Amino acid sequence: MKTRMFVSSVSAVLALSLIAFFVLRTSAKSNIKSSTIEVQVDNFSFGVGTLNVPTNSTVTWVNKDDVPHTVTSTDGLFKSKALDTDDKYAYTFTKPGTYSYYCTIHPKMVGKIVVR
Amino acid sequence: MTKKNQLNAEASGLLRYDHNNDGINRRGFLKCMAWAGTGAVCLIEAGVLKSYPLGQQIGKKAQSHRDARFSFVQISDSHMGFNKLANPDVVATLKAAVNRISALPNQPDFILHTGDISHLSKPSEFDNVDQILKATNKEIFFVPGEHDVLNDDGAMFRERYSKKSKGQGWYSFEKNGIHFIALVNVMDLKPGGLGTLGNQQLEWIKDDVHHLKSSTPIVVFAHMPLWSIYPQWGWGTEDAAQALSNLKRFGSVTVLNGHIHQTMQKVEGNVTFHTAFSTAFPQPAPGNAEGPGPMKVPAGQLHNVLGITDIHYVQGRHALGLVDSSLT
């Protein structure tokens, strides 16, 4: 009887550990899922040229310049309205890939997001 | 002789250059234009480039040639709605520009505004500019800047300022024997690109000037520079060369632009290129800052770096006289 109880408790612990392991793994994934990256737009620039982000990241552009800018995908996937100083625009990248964008008002301003 | 004394001597003695029939000695013209901010005024009278210290005698001299000339004014980049450090009060500086126009000894026939009327394409911003410019009592012709077409591909702009225009807002008209061509180079801008006119507009230009005699003076006005000033900052137009090739046969072509918020000039054969002051805020000289944004100047100097351009045409003379003057 004692052996049976021991075996049962060990099995239970093992089972619980296995469940815990999978639960933790999943929640680790959802931590990455909710990450937000901020891009400061200033001096007619989108900051660092290429930004690498994990899949399902939300990128938020904040215009710190004293003229308006837009964030516009070159492939027509996303397009902000004209952002005045301190205005923000956010887009969530759910698929891996390379996303080029530019400012439609000042087209020399270009940027790239690489999603993995 | 020190440079200052030399300038004064030349100014009081009148700077004269020999001219052939077709127009201005290029070096003289450019040298004269360099004085524009110092308080000297260059005028073309009877084909001779003359300079006068500002405020002296211009009224009288000009009056004697009143019948043979007419003039118009270029203003640009009023950016109504801008309120940051470089100029917290663009209303006041636009009003000062209107006063400057009213103070001209020869009143201009009409005004050209080379774009960025508003800062954010808001109806209230356009309304404010319209209200302020009413005080000039002059007809005004507008072309859009990139700030004027932010939300609707320029539909509101065309409705307000260029109802009779073609395509995305280009049009032409005649005044006193001069053919004026209003172009739009701020739409459909490509990533990494410069200003653009597009094939439809280029075809229209070719057609528009086709029937004109080569002796017809041409004035082209558009927001972004139609010459390559500083491509790194987007200061140029990709297909300008194609547009200008249609104007090669004309004896006098003047190209008036804005966008860069500083005066700049280039003379190339029969073509004079000119960019105007802004009435709102200055921008740095090419390459002199991280970017081409609004530039703060020391207190009290703002009115020195904003202004208007007075443009004279004398019958029979090919090249137009361009005089930039700051608000103070």
Interface residues (C-beta under 8 A of the other chain):
Chain A: N43 F44 S45 D65 D66 V67 P68 T70 T74 K81 A82 D84 T85 S100 Y101 Y102 T104 I105 H106 P107 K108 V110
Chain B: F82 K84 L85 A86 H119 L120 S121 E146 H147 L150 N151 L189 K190 P191 G192 G193 L194 Q232 W233 G234 E290 G291 P292 G293 P294
